Amino acid sequence: MEELLRELHQEEDGLATAEYGIVMLAAVGFAGLLVAVLSSGEVREMLAGIVQRALTL
């Protein structure tokens, strides 16, 4: 029984690494999208307006 459990565990050793890689790719993609959105002129003006209103209160 122990040998069977060891074999099953060894077969899953690479799964954590693959899942980590997929999560990292998704995070990088989301970061790229966020940079693209935040660097647009409209969003920059909107954020500046929010900060300006917050400072005038």
C-alpha positions as CSV (number, residue, x, y, z in Angstrom):
1,M,0.0,0.0,0.0
2,E,2.8,2.4,0.9
3,E,4.5,1.7,-2.5
4,L,1.3,2.6,-4.3
5,L,0.9,5.8,-2.4
6,R,4.6,6.7,-3.2
7,E,4.0,6.1,-6.9
8,L,0.9,8.2,-7.0
9,H,2.7,11.0,-5.2
10,Q,5.6,10.9,-7.6
11,E,3.2,11.1,-10.6
12,E,1.9,14.4,-9.2
13,D,5.2,16.0,-8.5
14,G,5.2,18.1,-11.7
15,L,1.6,19.3,-11.2
16,A,2.4,22.0,-8.7
17,T,5.1,23.5,-11.1
18,A,2.7,23.4,-14.0
19,E,-0.1,25.1,-12.0
20,Y,2.4,27.7,-10.8
21,G,3.4,28.4,-14.3
22,I,-0.2,28.9,-15.5
23,V,-0.9,31.2,-12.6
24,M,2.2,33.3,-13.4
25,L,1.3,33.6,-17.0
26,A,-2.2,34.7,-16.1
27,A,-0.8,37.3,-13.6
28,V,1.6,38.7,-16.2
29,G,-1.2,38.9,-18.8
30,F,-3.4,40.8,-16.3
31,A,-0.5,43.1,-15.4
32,G,0.0,43.9,-19.1
33,L,-3.7,44.7,-19.5
34,L,-3.7,46.9,-16.4
35,V,-0.6,48.8,-17.7
36,A,-2.3,49.3,-21.0
37,V,-5.5,50.6,-19.4
38,L,-3.8,52.9,-16.9
39,S,-1.5,54.4,-19.5
40,S,-4.4,55.6,-21.7
41,G,-5.1,59.3,-21.6
42,E,-8.8,59.0,-20.5
43,V,-8.0,56.9,-17.5
44,R,-5.1,59.1,-16.5
45,E,-7.4,62.2,-16.6
46,M,-10.0,60.4,-14.6
47,L,-7.5,59.4,-11.9
48,A,-6.1,62.9,-11.8
49,G,-9.7,64.2,-11.3
50,I,-10.3,61.8,-8.5
51,V,-7.0,62.8,-6.8
52,Q,-7.8,66.5,-7.3
53,R,-11.3,66.2,-5.8
54,A,-9.9,64.2,-2.8
55,L,-7.3,66.9,-2.1
56,T,-9.8,69.8,-2.3
57,L,-12.0,68.2,0.4
